[in-house]
Amino acid sequence: MPCQSTLVSLVALLVLVASAASAPAAPHANCAARQENAPANDGEKAQEPPPAPAVESKASPSAEDQETLELLSSVLAEEGRESARELLHEIVEGLAEPAAGEEAAHVAFLLALDETAEELGSLEERRRLRERVLAIRTRLFPPDHPDLLKAKQGLAVTRYALGDLAGAKDLFEAVLEAST
């Protein structure tokens, strides 16, 4: 099947690109030379670079969302997988859009729910959660931002697992195009 072999090739290429993107970058030769040739500050306090924008991976779910995650974990432990799947479905159904400024915490919550959905084998819930993460990151980040590309890649993998080869292929191609 040509579509499937193309998709497998895209996945392999994506893994290579993703691993190269996550490796620490070596300093550029011109940047190093500029730093060496920069004039001394003669006792002045060195100017610090501006703070980096908040990184989602450091965000935590809100206290209310954390309680929801704990309830879901408790239901899984005490009542079993089927009850936990039902609760997860209800939680995903009831999700609201995050308020402005709360997107990082909301994405952290969605990703925690996604991990639980993976543990429960709930592919359809994973798709819905990953679509929400992608929608938020698409609004917040430029097209080549690593967190946005990671969201597209995650949704592509889920669509592939659900048999949506065309949807997976489109997302993988978008990631590759933005990465090159």
Buried (B, 14 or more C-beta within 10 A) or exposed (E): EEEEEBBEEBBEBBEEBBEEEEEEEEEEEEEEEEEEEEEEEEEEEEEEEEEEEEEBEEBEBBEEBBEBBEEBBEBBEEEEEEEBBEBBBEBBEEBEEBEEEBBBBBBBBBBBBBEBBBEBEBBEBBBBBBBBBBEBBBEBBEEEBBBBBBBBBBBBBBBBEBEBBEBBBBBBBBBBEBBE
